[in-house]
């Protein structure tokens, strides 16, 4: 199979409990089509990058926003309180002007 990018000789943290570490991966159309050992790369052809044993991990993306508008806007805050011994939390709304 043709891949856009092949990476080998890497230390890859996959965040997958069933396959937590890998040494190779292949990407096609922006998606992982293979993650595993280098023997599995035999089924793929494409641009190969040898990472020389360097580490790769998934990107950590934080997509929340902190609102910092000026005066005149209503701000809503949530106060978390422990709901019980189960470790869950509930939120109570506090509105300020």
C-alpha positions in Angstrom: 0.0 0.0 0.0 1.2 3.5 -0.8 1.7 5.7 2.3 2.4 9.5 2.4 4.8 9.1 5.2 6.6 6.2 6.9 8.5 6.6 10.2 10.7 3.9 11.5 13.3 3.3 14.3 11.3 5.4 16.7 10.1 5.1 20.3 6.4 5.8 19.9 3.9 6.2 22.8 0.6 5.2 21.3 -1.9 5.9 24.2 -3.5 2.6 23.2 -3.6 0.1 26.1 -3.6 -2.9 23.8 -0.5 -1.6 22.0 1.2 1.0 24.2 4.6 1.2 22.4 5.6 0.9 18.8 8.7 1.5 16.7 7.1 2.3 13.3 4.1 4.0 11.7 2.6 4.8 8.3 0.3 7.8 7.4 -1.9 8.1 4.4 -4.2 11.1 3.7 -3.5 12.5 7.2 -4.5 9.3 9.0 -2.5 6.6 10.7 -2.9 3.4 8.6 -0.3 1.4 10.5 1.3 1.6 14.0 3.4 -1.3 15.2 6.9 -2.8 14.7 9.1 -2.3 11.7 8.3 -5.8 10.3 4.8 -4.5 9.5 6.1 -1.8 7.3 6.8 -4.4 4.6 3.3 -3.8 3.3 3.8 -0.1 2.8 5.9 2.0 0.5 6.5 5.8 0.5 8.8 8.5 2.0 10.7 7.0 4.9 12.1 8.9 7.9 14.5 7.1 10.2 14.2 8.8 13.6 17.3 7.2 15.1 15.4 6.0 18.2 13.9 9.4 19.0 10.6 9.6 20.9 7.1 10.4 19.5 3.9 10.9 21.3 0.4 12.2 20.4 -0.1 15.9 20.4 -1.9 17.3 23.4 -4.5 19.8 22.3 -6.3 22.0 24.8 -9.3 23.6 23.1 -11.0 25.4 26.0 -11.2 29.1 26.1 -10.8 31.6 29.0 -13.1 34.5 28.5 -11.4 37.8 29.3 -13.8 40.4 28.0 -14.0 43.8 29.6 -16.7 45.3 31.9 -20.3 45.1 30.8 -20.5 41.4 30.2 -22.1 38.9 32.5 -19.6 36.3 33.7 -20.7 32.9 34.8 -18.6 30.9 37.2 -19.0 27.3 38.1 -18.0 26.0 41.6 -17.2 22.3 41.8 -18.2 20.5 44.9 -17.5 16.9 45.7 -20.8 15.1 45.4 -19.9 12.0 47.5 -17.3 9.4 48.2 -17.4 8.1 44.6 -15.1 11.0 43.6 -17.6 12.6 41.2 -18.2 16.3 41.2 -21.3 18.5 40.7 -21.3 22.1 39.5 -23.4 24.9 40.9 -23.9 28.1 38.8 -22.9 31.4 40.3 -23.8 34.4 38.2 -22.2 37.8 38.7 -22.7 41.1 36.8 
